[in-house]
Amino acid sequence: MLAMRRFALRLGGVGVVAAALAALGGTPRVVEPLWPGPAPGETESVGVETNATKPSDRAVAGRPVVRLGNISLPTLSLYSPPADRATGTAVLVCPGGGYNILAWDLEGEEVCDWLNSIGVTAALLKYRVPKRPGLEKHEPPLQDAQRALSLLRHRAAGWGIASDRIGVLGFSAGGHLAATLSTRFSERSYPEVDGADAASCRPDFALLIYPAYLTVKEKSDAIAPELILSSNIPPTFMVMAQDDPVRVENVLYYSLALRRAGVPWELHVYDHGGHGYGLRRTAAPVTTWPERAADWLRSRGLLTKAPEAGAAPPAPSPPRSWRFDFEGDRPGALPAGWSQHHLGEGQARWEVVETGEGRVLAQVEATNPNKHFNLAVVDSIRCTNVTLQARWKAVRGAHDQGGGLVWRYQDEKNHYIVRANPLEDNVVAYKMVQGTRTDLPVTGQGRTYGVKVGPLGKDWHTLRLEARGSVFTVWLDGRPLFQAQDGTLSGAGQVGLWTKADAVTLFDDFEVETADSP
């Protein structure tokens, strides 16, 4: 409560509103400002934050609704369930209000109380409204939502939640915001401001309750262009009534789009019930949706206690790191402690070579081009969570050839690859399972396979990978490109470098860091 009082005092004229809100529902354990300073792009005042509800405004289930307006200082309010009921699952709650106001109690505080009752930690997002002139309606709110999700994951241990069980739930415009967050996680919509932004902003699951704006009515209900479809969208639960004036087509067409993308989803459509009912129970069957949502969460194992949920986190192992610059290695051979592996036809050889820029590692000889893939791996390094980085430079190769990073290498037929084609225009990620290649769908720059980067030519470039559990994040020359997700290859594996066929790619400054226990 002290945190809420401090925040109310800082807002000055909002103190009376904050006091009224505190009386409506549970008290948050933490009220956290989202940004260490002003929110991105906030240069002009939108007025004093206030409850914009008028006596003539519609009541819901016979009760008024608090409609917060003029929000320029976004916050995250944490509501925690009793310790003996906490599951470790957390949900970011996004109230609706047409991106003009926030239905703060109806679609916020009351939702947090319900989530707490089923053992889920609720994080209530106060995002910026109303719409900012000259910007898409969802742009500042998406920045706030991405920041909030990353902050939750960054602070998960201290807040007693599992970092891989953080979802999002949104109503109406907040449902659109939740869908946008679920589809726009590969590229952050603002420059990183601190260490919290290193954590993924991808939700692990999503609940969309009478969502708005998912389709474009004037374009035969095409999916809204801000929603980037891929198989990496988290599993999604949806509810809507057929007589909803926002139009049930939003969930019908979005469900079909998720099906085409291979995303798990569940949809409940009711005969009647309208719009904007929140959790307030009426005679309309649609207001029983919380029971259906709880069933869905339970079926996904999210209402059982996560391992060590709420317990003090164990002391992390100190990071172990290695750097290979190859300067001390003998030319004409593989570095000590490395081994070469091969898949496909033909033959090849890796070795340290002397160049005018120093010693580097390269594949120097190959036969039967286009029929094989060659890897050089470090024998002694085995890990699951890892950061890899290497500089590489193209010397020779066909249009579709190049080099890249190898991780979770288990044998020649089971490993992951991130490949950059110097002479082509994309960076891609894929897995080899029993020798069969499967591309990992990614989102970035409008593509679901690879990311277009423009022809890279024969200059030095830096490729970086962070693998955390089943989520992989890729950078090129310091710029984040995309995320992919796949948990097929479990357990520890080796790391190394890769090149294809008769391509010649030079590698230097290969760096490996992991916090896994030795």
TINU-514189 format. One line per field, with one value per residue (C-alpha): chain; residue in three letters; x, y, z. Coordinates in nm, 4 decimals. Example, Ala and Ser with C-alpha at 12.3 -4.5 7.8 and 13.67 -1.06 7.14 Angstrom:
# residues 2
unit [A,A];
code [ALA,SER];
c1 [1.2300,1.3670];
c2 [-0.4500,-0.1060];
c3 [0.7800,0.7140];
END
This chain:
# residues 518
unit [A,A,A,A,A,A,A,A,A,A,A,A,A,A,A,A,A,A,A,A,A,A,A,A,A,A,A,A,A,A,A,A,A,A,A,A,A,A,A,A,A,A,A,A,A,A,A,A,A,A,A,A,A,A,A,A,A,A,A,A,A,A,A,A,A,A,A,A,A,A,A,A,A,A,A,A,A,A,A,A,A,A,A,A,A,A,A,A,A,A,A,A,A,A,A,A,A,A,A,A,A,A,A,A,A,A,A,A,A,A,A,A,A,A,A,A,A,A,A,A,A,A,A,A,A,A,A,A,A,A,A,A,A,A,A,A,A,A,A,A,A,A,A,A,A,A,A,A,A,A,A,A,A,A,A,A,A,A,A,A,A,A,A,A,A,A,A,A,A,A,A,A,A,A,A,A,A,A,A,A,A,A,A,A,A,A,A,A,A,A,A,A,A,A,A,A,A,A,A,A,A,A,A,A,A,A,A,A,A,A,A,A,A,A,A,A,A,A,A,A,A,A,A,A,A,A,A,A,A,A,A,A,A,A,A,A,A,A,A,A,A,A,A,A,A,A,A,A,A,A,A,A,A,A,A,A,A,A,A,A,A,A,A,A,A,A,A,A,A,A,A,A,A,A,A,A,A,A,A,A,A,A,A,A,A,A,A,A,A,A,A,A,A,A,A,A,A,A,A,A,A,A,A,A,A,A,A,A,A,A,A,A,A,A,A,A,A,A,A,A,A,A,A,A,A,A,A,A,A,A,A,A,A,A,A,A,A,A,A,A,A,A,A,A,A,A,A,A,A,A,A,A,A,A,A,A,A,A,A,A,A,A,A,A,A,A,A,A,A,A,A,A,A,A,A,A,A,A,A,A,A,A,A,A,A,A,A,A,A,A,A,A,A,A,A,A,A,A,A,A,A,A,A,A,A,A,A,A,A,A,A,A,A,A,A,A,A,A,A,A,A,A,A,A,A,A,A,A,A,A,A,A,A,A,A,A,A,A,A,A,A,A,A,A,A,A,A,A,A,A,A,A,A,A,A,A,A,A,A,A,A,A,A,A,A,A,A,A,A,A,A,A,A,A,A,A,A,A,A,A,A,A,A,A,A,A,A,A,A,A,A,A,A,A,A,A,A,A,A,A,A,A,A,A,A,A,A,A,A,A,A,A,A,A,A,A,A,A];
code [MET,LEU,ALA,MET,ARG,ARG,PHE,ALA,LEU,ARG,LEU,GLY,GLY,VAL,GLY,VAL,VAL,ALA,ALA,ALA,LEU,ALA,ALA,LEU,GLY,GLY,THR,PRO,ARG,VAL,VAL,GLU,PRO,LEU,TRP,PRO,GLY,PRO,ALA,PRO,GLY,GLU,THR,GLU,SER,VAL,GLY,VAL,GLU,THR,ASN,ALA,THR,LYS,PRO,SER,ASP,ARG,ALA,VAL,ALA,GLY,ARG,PRO,VAL,VAL,ARG,LEU,GLY,ASN,ILE,SER,LEU,PRO,THR,LEU,SER,LEU,TYR,SER,PRO,PRO,ALA,ASP,ARG,ALA,THR,GLY,THR,ALA,VAL,LEU,VAL,CYS,PRO,GLY,GLY,GLY,TYR,ASN,ILE,LEU,ALA,TRP,ASP,LEU,GLU,GLY,GLU,GLU,VAL,CYS,ASP,TRP,LEU,ASN,SER,ILE,GLY,VAL,THR,ALA,ALA,LEU,LEU,LYS,TYR,ARG,VAL,PRO,LYS,ARG,PRO,GLY,LEU,GLU,LYS,HIS,GLU,PRO,PRO,LEU,GLN,ASP,ALA,GLN,ARG,ALA,LEU,SER,LEU,LEU,ARG,HIS,ARG,ALA,ALA,GLY,TRP,GLY,ILE,ALA,SER,ASP,ARG,ILE,GLY,VAL,LEU,GLY,PHE,SER,ALA,GLY,GLY,HIS,LEU,ALA,ALA,THR,LEU,SER,THR,ARG,PHE,SER,GLU,ARG,SER,TYR,PRO,GLU,VAL,ASP,GLY,ALA,ASP,ALA,ALA,SER,CYS,ARG,PRO,ASP,PHE,ALA,LEU,LEU,ILE,TYR,PRO,ALA,TYR,LEU,THR,VAL,LYS,GLU,LYS,SER,ASP,ALA,ILE,ALA,PRO,GLU,LEU,ILE,LEU,SER,SER,ASN,ILE,PRO,PRO,THR,PHE,MET,VAL,MET,ALA,GLN,ASP,ASP,PRO,VAL,ARG,VAL,GLU,ASN,VAL,LEU,TYR,TYR,SER,LEU,ALA,LEU,ARG,ARG,ALA,GLY,VAL,PRO,TRP,GLU,LEU,HIS,VAL,TYR,ASP,HIS,GLY,GLY,HIS,GLY,TYR,GLY,LEU,ARG,ARG,THR,ALA,ALA,PRO,VAL,THR,THR,TRP,PRO,GLU,ARG,ALA,ALA,ASP,TRP,LEU,ARG,SER,ARG,GLY,LEU,LEU,THR,LYS,ALA,PRO,GLU,ALA,GLY,ALA,ALA,PRO,PRO,ALA,PRO,SER,PRO,PRO,ARG,SER,TRP,ARG,PHE,ASP,PHE,GLU,GLY,ASP,ARG,PRO,GLY,ALA,LEU,PRO,ALA,GLY,TRP,SER,GLN,HIS,HIS,LEU,GLY,GLU,GLY,GLN,ALA,ARG,TRP,GLU,VAL,VAL,GLU,THR,GLY,GLU,GLY,ARG,VAL,LEU,ALA,GLN,VAL,GLU,ALA,THR,ASN,PRO,ASN,LYS,HIS,PHE,ASN,LEU,ALA,VAL,VAL,ASP,SER,ILE,ARG,CYS,THR,ASN,VAL,THR,LEU,GLN,ALA,ARG,TRP,LYS,ALA,VAL,ARG,GLY,ALA,HIS,ASP,GLN,GLY,GLY,GLY,LEU,VAL,TRP,ARG,TYR,GLN,ASP,GLU,LYS,ASN,HIS,TYR,ILE,VAL,ARG,ALA,ASN,PRO,LEU,GLU,ASP,ASN,VAL,VAL,ALA,TYR,LYS,MET,VAL,GLN,GLY,THR,ARG,THR,ASP,LEU,PRO,VAL,THR,GLY,GLN,GLY,ARG,THR,TYR,GLY,VAL,LYS,VAL,GLY,PRO,LEU,GLY,LYS,ASP,TRP,HIS,THR,LEU,ARG,LEU,GLU,ALA,ARG,GLY,SER,VAL,PHE,THR,VAL,TRP,LEU,ASP,GLY,ARG,PRO,LEU,PHE,GLN,ALA,GLN,ASP,GLY,THR,LEU,SER,GLY,ALA,GLY,GLN,VAL,GLY,LEU,TRP,THR,LYS,ALA,ASP,ALA,VAL,THR,LEU,PHE,ASP,ASP,PHE,GLU,VAL,GLU,THR,ALA,ASP,SER,PRO];
c1 [0.0000,0.2946,0.4087,0.0626,0.0581,0.3979,0.2832,-0.0360,0.1596,0.3946,0.0992,-0.0402,-0.3963,-0.4456,-0.4274,-0.8059,-0.8481,-0.5826,-0.7522,-1.0867,-0.9306,-0.7638,-1.1039,-1.2453,-1.0321,-0.7196,-0.4106,-0.1109,0.2088,0.4226,0.3501,0.6465,0.7073,0.7682,1.0367,1.3354,1.2523,0.9840,0.8223,0.9589,0.8422,0.6536,0.7276,0.3912,0.1439,-0.1899,-0.3394,-0.3885,-0.4687,-0.8308,-1.1395,-1.3263,-1.6532,-1.9644,-2.3016,-2.4513,-2.1960,-2.3088,-2.2987,-2.2073,-2.4092,-2.5649,-2.2306,-2.0319,-1.6976,-1.3804,-1.2540,-0.8981,-0.7879,-0.4867,-0.2217,0.1342,0.3199,0.2732,0.3037,0.2940,0.0919,0.1702,-0.1070,0.0185,-0.1907,-0.1455,0.1868,0.0207,-0.1794,0.0807,0.1529,0.4366,0.2261,0.1847,-0.0420,0.0012,-0.3485,-0.4370,-0.7678,-0.9628,-1.1139,-1.0690,-0.7142,-0.8855,-0.9357,-0.8722,-1.1630,-0.9514,-1.1703,-1.3923,-1.1085,-0.8189,-0.8409,-1.1324,-0.9442,-0.6376,-0.8493,-0.9851,-0.6381,-0.5143,-0.8055,-0.6768,-0.3158,-0.1914,0.0126,-0.1472,0.0451,-0.1926,-0.0617,-0.1463,-0.0527,-0.0611,-0.3945,-0.5468,-0.4077,-0.1103,-0.1436,0.0486,0.0973,-0.0900,-0.3341,-0.1348,0.2237,0.2848,0.0774,0.2840,0.6028,0.4556,0.3414,0.6767,0.8569,0.6177,0.6575,1.0378,1.0313,0.8203,1.0633,1.3654,1.2282,1.0656,1.2811,1.2350,0.8601,0.8114,0.7056,0.8374,1.0061,0.8704,0.5069,0.4232,0.1154,-0.0993,-0.4752,-0.6554,-1.0080,-1.1401,-0.8630,-0.6536,-0.7220,-0.5830,-0.2810,-0.2360,-0.2554,-0.0072,0.2314,0.1871,0.2838,0.5389,0.8028,1.0940,1.1675,1.1427,0.9445,1.1771,1.5522,1.6687,1.6973,1.8494,1.9175,1.5481,1.5154,1.7536,1.4731,1.2320,0.9044,0.7254,0.4305,0.4165,0.0375,-0.2430,-0.6100,-0.8134,-1.1534,-1.3893,-1.0841,-1.1168,-0.9280,-0.7925,-0.9352,-0.9952,-1.3662,-1.3143,-1.0718,-1.2920,-1.1800,-0.8121,-0.5944,-0.4824,-0.1412,0.0250,-0.0314,0.2631,0.1596,0.4026,0.4107,0.5872,0.2699,0.1925,-0.1075,-0.4188,-0.7616,-1.0475,-1.4044,-1.6711,-2.0472,-2.2155,-2.4002,-2.0860,-2.0959,-1.7167,-1.7923,-1.7342,-1.5403,-1.2396,-1.1997,-1.3325,-1.0794,-0.7960,-0.8600,-0.8357,-0.5120,-0.3684,-0.4737,-0.2937,0.0176,0.0080,-0.0567,-0.2652,-0.5871,-0.9247,-1.2306,-1.5635,-1.8407,-2.1712,-2.5121,-2.5446,-2.3863,-2.2692,-1.9418,-1.7592,-1.8855,-1.5478,-1.5869,-1.9193,-2.1662,-2.5086,-2.7700,-2.5802,-2.3817,-2.0875,-2.0110,-1.9136,-1.5977,-1.3637,-1.4460,-1.3581,-1.0364,-0.9395,-1.0041,-0.7777,-0.5009,-0.5352,-0.5177,-0.1857,-0.0416,-0.0391,-0.2448,-0.0138,0.2765,0.5867,0.9068,1.0427,0.7781,0.7993,1.1122,1.4303,1.6252,1.9459,2.2684,2.3516,2.6633,2.9319,2.9384,3.1958,3.3393,3.5856,3.7354,3.9105,4.1119,4.3245,4.6446,4.8139,4.7033,4.9236,4.8335,4.7414,4.5430,4.2324,4.2785,4.3568,4.0354,3.8277,3.6939,3.5486,3.2086,3.0456,2.6976,2.6247,2.8420,3.1909,3.4835,3.6158,3.8855,3.8920,4.2180,4.3750,4.5090,4.7423,4.6035,4.7185,4.4870,4.6223,4.5270,4.1671,3.9732,3.8286,3.7084,3.9866,3.9146,3.5931,3.4745,3.1291,2.9847,2.6233,2.6067,2.7507,2.7639,3.0721,3.1032,3.3911,3.2929,3.4637,3.4888,3.5013,3.2132,2.8677,2.5789,2.2095,2.1800,2.4542,2.5620,2.7706,2.9373,3.1825,3.3188,3.3091,3.4027,3.3120,3.5907,3.4216,3.0828,2.7749,2.4626,2.3041,2.6153,2.7635,2.8670,2.7291,2.6976,2.6214,2.4680,2.3278,2.5308,2.4622,2.5912,2.6209,2.2464,2.1114,2.1916,2.0753,2.2186,2.2052,2.3390,2.4214,2.4672,2.7318,2.6311,2.2570,2.0249,1.9069,1.9914,1.8081,1.7814,1.7000,1.7388,1.8689,1.6866,1.8005,1.9541,1.6348,1.6405,1.3454,1.3459,1.2625,0.9872,1.0936,0.9413,1.1324,1.0962,0.7716,0.9070,0.8368,1.1481,1.4730,1.5327,1.6321,1.9506,2.0734,2.3761,2.6550,2.9469,3.2991,3.3416,3.3760,3.0440,2.9502,2.6856,2.5509,2.3136,2.1538,1.9872,1.7772,1.5806,1.3738,1.3984,1.6777,1.7593,1.9851,2.1822,2.3831,2.6453,2.4893,2.1354,1.8661,1.7170,1.4663,1.3626,1.2798,1.1561,1.2013,1.2486,1.3032,1.6645,1.6713,1.9743,2.3227,2.5146,2.8385,2.8957,3.0920,3.0994,2.9445,2.9872,2.8219,2.9559,3.2480,3.1989,3.5091,3.4277,3.6851,3.5987,3.7668,3.7030,3.4645,3.3206,3.1172,2.9517,2.7241,2.5982,2.5230,2.6875,3.0075];
c2 [0.0000,0.2310,0.1950,0.2948,0.5982,0.7110,0.6766,0.8686,1.1492,1.1682,1.2128,1.4947,1.5369,1.1610,1.1043,1.1033,0.8625,0.6247,0.6174,0.5354,0.2586,0.0972,0.0534,-0.1361,-0.4509,-0.6167,-0.4121,-0.4643,-0.5851,-0.3758,-0.0736,-0.0475,0.2397,0.0811,0.3223,0.4625,0.8031,0.9369,0.6777,0.6721,0.9676,1.1381,1.5068,1.6749,1.6472,1.4771,1.6258,1.4994,1.1303,1.1046,0.8879,0.9974,0.8201,1.0362,0.9705,0.8960,0.6265,0.2658,0.0540,-0.3168,-0.5707,-0.2777,-0.1312,0.1678,0.1337,0.3308,0.4698,0.5975,0.8581,1.0777,0.8187,0.9257,0.7483,0.3751,0.1335,-0.2363,-0.3335,-0.6792,-0.8766,-1.1977,-1.4975,-1.6430,-1.8259,-2.1629,-2.1286,-1.9686,-2.1758,-1.9645,-1.8753,-1.5031,-1.3057,-0.9521,-0.7968,-0.5395,-0.3548,-0.2283,0.1068,0.1735,0.3037,0.6116,0.5083,0.1991,0.0116,-0.0104,-0.2052,-0.3996,-0.5326,-0.4796,-0.5035,-0.7479,-0.9675,-0.9630,-1.0786,-1.3682,-1.4712,-1.4687,-1.6955,-1.9657,-1.9305,-1.6998,-1.3854,-1.0900,-0.7937,-0.5103,-0.2918,0.0757,0.1661,0.5030,0.6442,0.8215,0.7738,0.9958,1.2256,1.1062,0.7512,0.4266,0.3666,0.0743,0.2043,0.3559,0.0819,-0.1868,-0.0269,-0.0387,-0.4008,-0.5202,-0.3428,-0.4886,-0.8462,-0.8148,-0.6582,-0.9477,-1.2007,-1.0048,-0.9824,-1.3275,-1.4841,-1.1946,-1.1855,-1.5602,-1.6430,-1.8857,-1.7034,-1.9563,-1.9305,-1.5642,-1.4984,-1.2051,-1.1454,-0.8576,-0.7230,-0.5363,-0.2932,-0.4634,-0.7894,-0.6283,-0.5167,-0.8724,-1.0120,-0.7529,-0.8412,-1.2101,-1.1509,-0.8669,-1.0030,-1.0522,-0.6795,-0.4432,-0.1303,0.1005,0.1282,-0.0853,0.1204,-0.1201,-0.4838,-0.5723,-0.5310,-0.8218,-1.0546,-1.1837,-0.9955,-1.2983,-1.4185,-1.7925,-1.7965,-1.5498,-1.5005,-1.2638,-1.1691,-0.9985,-0.8564,-0.5636,-0.4593,-0.8058,-0.7819,-0.5099,-0.5082,-0.3023,-0.5654,-0.8751,-0.9226,-0.9530,-0.9865,-0.6442,-0.5603,-0.5018,-0.8697,-1.0676,-1.4312,-1.7164,-2.0533,-1.8864,-1.7108,-1.8490,-2.0791,-1.8600,-1.8747,-1.6584,-1.5659,-1.3603,-1.3307,-1.3394,-1.0139,-0.8281,-0.4893,-0.5090,-0.8055,-1.1730,-1.1892,-1.0701,-1.4051,-1.6190,-1.4984,-1.4736,-1.8354,-1.9472,-1.7528,-1.9235,-2.2594,-2.1947,-2.0929,-2.4115,-2.2308,-2.4092,-2.2175,-2.2548,-2.0443,-2.0071,-1.8215,-1.7606,-1.6776,-1.3438,-1.1287,-0.8121,-0.6467,-0.5146,-0.7447,-0.8194,-1.0834,-0.9529,-1.2413,-1.1929,-1.4326,-1.4358,-1.7624,-1.5718,-1.4410,-1.7948,-1.7578,-1.7475,-2.1150,-2.2044,-2.0032,-2.1749,-2.5137,-2.4160,-2.2986,-2.6189,-2.8358,-2.6718,-2.7423,-2.3750,-2.4140,-2.6719,-2.5464,-2.4801,-2.6363,-2.4163,-2.1491,-1.8829,-2.0298,-1.8332,-1.8847,-2.0870,-1.8966,-1.8886,-2.0606,-1.8126,-1.7712,-1.9779,-1.8249,-1.9110,-1.7067,-1.8537,-1.6098,-1.8911,-1.6844,-1.9488,-2.2425,-2.4154,-2.3404,-2.6383,-2.8226,-2.7955,-2.6121,-2.8387,-2.9686,-2.9238,-3.1958,-3.1994,-3.3520,-3.4143,-3.4764,-3.5772,-3.6684,-3.5468,-3.4569,-3.1400,-3.0198,-2.7465,-2.5925,-2.2783,-2.0607,-1.7626,-1.4453,-1.0877,-1.0198,-1.2964,-1.6606,-1.7680,-2.0951,-2.2001,-2.4897,-2.4986,-2.7989,-2.9596,-3.1956,-3.2683,-2.9188,-2.8720,-3.2244,-3.1855,-2.9788,-2.9500,-2.8620,-2.7888,-2.8272,-2.7752,-3.1160,-3.0009,-2.7473,-2.8958,-2.6719,-2.5929,-2.2165,-2.0404,-1.7211,-1.7658,-1.5006,-1.5111,-1.2852,-1.4328,-1.3316,-1.4821,-1.5811,-1.8127,-1.9761,-2.0173,-1.8054,-2.0224,-2.0999,-1.9495,-2.0132,-1.9811,-2.1038,-2.4534,-2.5204,-2.8116,-3.0371,-3.4010,-3.5768,-3.5165,-3.5644,-3.3766,-3.0114,-2.6535,-2.4062,-2.0298,-1.9530,-1.6268,-1.6301,-1.3719,-1.3726,-1.3919,-1.1650,-1.3546,-1.5083,-1.8306,-2.0796,-2.4482,-2.7820,-3.1182,-3.4109,-3.7555,-3.5892,-3.4165,-3.0394,-2.8377,-2.4597,-2.2771,-2.0215,-1.6757,-1.3319,-1.0280,-0.7641,-0.9222,-1.2695,-1.6030,-1.7759,-1.5989,-1.2278,-1.0204,-0.8284,-0.7362,-0.8948,-0.9039,-0.9317,-1.0227,-0.7991,-0.9084,-0.9456,-1.0547,-1.3201,-1.3630,-1.6168,-1.6420,-1.9762,-1.9758,-2.2963,-2.3339,-1.9670,-1.8553,-1.4899,-1.3889,-1.0674,-0.9561,-0.6845,-0.5882,-0.5581,-0.7966,-0.9878,-1.2410,-1.4983,-1.8613,-2.1281,-2.5042,-2.7575,-3.0689,-3.1274,-3.1360,-3.1808,-3.0412,-3.0278,-2.9002,-2.5720,-2.4815,-2.3434,-2.4557,-2.4096,-2.5603,-2.7463,-2.5747,-2.2382,-2.0889,-1.8762,-1.7404,-1.7415,-1.5413,-1.4351,-1.7202,-1.6512,-1.8854,-1.8046,-2.0187,-2.0108,-2.3855,-2.5841,-2.7602];
c3 [0.0000,0.0705,-0.2915,-0.4131,-0.1863,-0.3135,-0.6717,-0.6006,-0.4396,-0.7347,-0.9698,-0.7581,-0.8805,-0.9094,-0.5331,-0.4871,-0.7787,-0.6401,-0.3023,-0.4636,-0.6711,-0.3714,-0.2076,-0.5055,-0.4972,-0.3659,-0.2932,-0.5213,-0.3569,-0.5895,-0.8094,-1.0448,-1.2894,-1.6292,-1.7414,-1.5476,-1.6980,-1.9329,-2.1578,-2.5162,-2.7224,-2.4380,-2.4844,-2.4252,-2.1402,-2.2064,-1.8908,-1.5380,-1.4958,-1.3895,-1.3636,-1.6764,-1.5880,-1.6154,-1.4456,-1.7872,-1.8727,-1.8998,-1.5860,-1.6049,-1.4044,-1.2175,-1.1071,-1.2371,-1.4098,-1.3333,-1.6643,-1.6254,-1.8766,-1.9564,-1.8710,-1.9464,-1.6618,-1.7263,-1.4334,-1.3531,-1.0425,-0.9052,-0.7317,-0.5682,-0.4585,-0.1085,-0.0862,-0.0255,-0.3502,-0.5770,-0.8881,-1.0262,-1.3312,-1.4020,-1.6363,-1.7697,-1.7606,-2.0290,-1.9688,-2.2676,-2.3483,-2.7201,-2.6609,-2.5130,-2.1497,-1.9357,-1.7751,-1.4643,-1.2218,-1.4654,-1.6813,-1.4418,-1.0653,-1.0647,-1.3103,-1.0855,-0.7901,-0.9994,-1.1172,-0.7578,-0.6608,-0.9010,-0.7864,-1.0635,-1.0061,-1.1859,-1.3227,-1.4096,-1.6912,-1.6869,-2.0438,-2.2153,-2.3327,-2.5156,-2.8669,-2.9427,-3.2469,-3.5494,-3.4163,-3.4710,-3.1860,-3.0490,-3.0818,-2.7341,-2.5622,-2.7420,-2.6117,-2.2612,-2.3008,-2.4360,-2.1546,-1.8943,-2.0197,-2.0200,-1.6732,-1.5419,-1.6860,-1.5646,-1.2097,-1.2060,-0.9344,-0.6935,-0.7564,-0.7080,-1.0639,-1.3246,-1.6127,-1.8653,-1.7459,-1.8137,-2.0277,-2.1307,-2.0969,-2.2660,-2.3118,-2.6170,-2.7190,-2.4516,-2.6385,-2.9528,-2.7503,-2.6161,-2.9717,-3.0967,-2.8130,-2.9021,-3.2650,-3.2407,-3.0018,-3.2423,-3.2703,-2.9768,-3.0603,-2.8635,-2.8010,-2.5080,-2.1899,-1.9361,-1.8524,-1.8226,-2.1990,-2.2543,-2.1382,-2.4024,-2.4449,-2.5957,-2.3823,-2.3135,-2.3645,-2.4403,-2.3506,-2.5707,-2.4274,-2.6773,-2.8627,-3.1038,-3.4194,-3.5113,-3.8627,-4.1222,-4.2073,-4.5217,-4.6572,-4.6285,-4.2691,-4.3540,-4.0446,-3.9199,-4.0707,-3.7333,-3.6423,-3.7848,-3.8189,-3.7511,-3.5790,-3.2836,-3.1669,-2.8202,-2.7572,-2.7509,-2.5796,-2.7117,-2.6093,-2.7872,-2.8284,-3.1687,-3.1001,-2.9932,-3.1722,-3.2120,-3.4441,-3.3782,-3.7069,-3.5079,-3.3339,-3.6215,-3.8766,-3.6263,-3.5220,-3.8849,-3.9240,-3.6160,-3.7529,-4.0813,-3.8840,-3.6752,-3.3446,-3.0746,-2.9980,-2.8299,-2.9162,-2.7327,-2.9201,-2.7388,-2.8814,-2.7050,-2.4379,-2.6126,-2.5223,-2.2189,-1.9428,-1.7854,-1.5142,-1.3838,-1.3874,-1.5475,-1.6884,-2.0204,-2.0545,-2.2031,-1.8547,-1.7499,-1.9589,-1.6530,-1.5837,-1.9436,-1.9206,-1.5954,-1.7586,-2.0489,-1.8168,-1.6143,-1.9266,-2.0143,-1.6709,-1.5733,-1.2557,-1.1009,-0.8947,-1.0994,-0.9656,-0.6909,-0.7617,-0.4953,-0.3397,-0.3027,-0.6254,-0.5990,-0.6308,-1.0020,-1.1226,-1.2234,-1.6000,-1.7791,-2.0922,-2.3660,-2.6488,-2.9517,-3.1624,-3.3150,-3.2906,-3.0742,-3.2898,-3.5446,-3.9093,-4.1218,-3.8522,-3.6394,-3.3090,-3.0146,-2.8563,-3.1732,-3.4017,-3.7505,-3.8343,-4.1668,-4.3092,-4.6690,-4.9634,-5.0492,-4.8263,-4.6657,-4.4287,-4.1634,-4.0461,-3.9062,-4.1876,-4.1910,-4.3491,-4.3711,-4.0776,-3.8551,-3.8041,-3.8583,-3.8834,-4.2197,-4.4304,-4.6881,-4.9057,-5.0247,-5.2949,-5.4363,-5.3747,-5.2620,-5.1221,-4.7757,-4.4584,-4.2420,-3.8751,-3.6438,-3.2780,-2.9442,-2.7799,-2.4171,-2.4080,-2.3450,-2.2350,-2.2821,-2.2246,-2.4135,-2.5861,-2.9020,-3.1120,-3.4016,-3.6707,-4.0190,-4.3699,-4.7066,-4.9455,-5.1930,-5.2345,-5.4479,-5.4083,-5.1375,-4.9348,-4.6252,-4.2690,-3.9213,-3.5644,-3.4344,-3.0940,-2.8958,-3.1250,-3.0288,-3.3387,-3.7116,-3.7594,-3.4538,-3.3946,-3.4500,-3.7022,-3.7538,-4.0995,-4.2724,-4.6485,-4.7429,-5.1086,-5.0512,-4.8535,-4.5468,-4.2127,-4.1268,-3.8415,-3.8655,-3.6916,-3.8030,-3.6420,-3.7545,-4.0568,-4.1701,-4.1952,-4.0614,-4.0829,-3.7614,-3.8383,-3.7319,-3.7579,-3.8682,-4.1343,-4.2506,-4.3248,-4.1586,-4.2998,-4.2346,-4.2200,-4.5198,-4.4509,-4.7988,-4.9714,-4.7158,-4.9575,-4.8518,-4.5482,-4.1869,-4.0007,-3.6484,-3.5881,-3.2339,-3.0824,-2.7384,-2.6615,-2.3443,-2.3044,-2.6183,-2.7267,-2.9607,-3.0321,-3.3215,-3.3885,-3.6901,-3.6426,-3.3100,-3.4504,-3.3196,-3.6126,-3.4846,-3.2296,-3.2955,-3.0593,-3.0594,-2.7810,-2.9925,-2.8942,-2.5151,-2.2955,-2.3281,-2.6530,-2.7991,-2.9794,-3.2874,-3.6397,-3.9653,-4.3375,-4.6440,-4.9445,-5.1164,-4.9480,-4.7906,-4.4884,-4.2444,-3.8730,-3.5985,-3.2368,-3.1539,-2.8066,-2.5857,-2.2524,-2.0368,-1.6786,-1.6835,-1.4071,-1.5191];
END
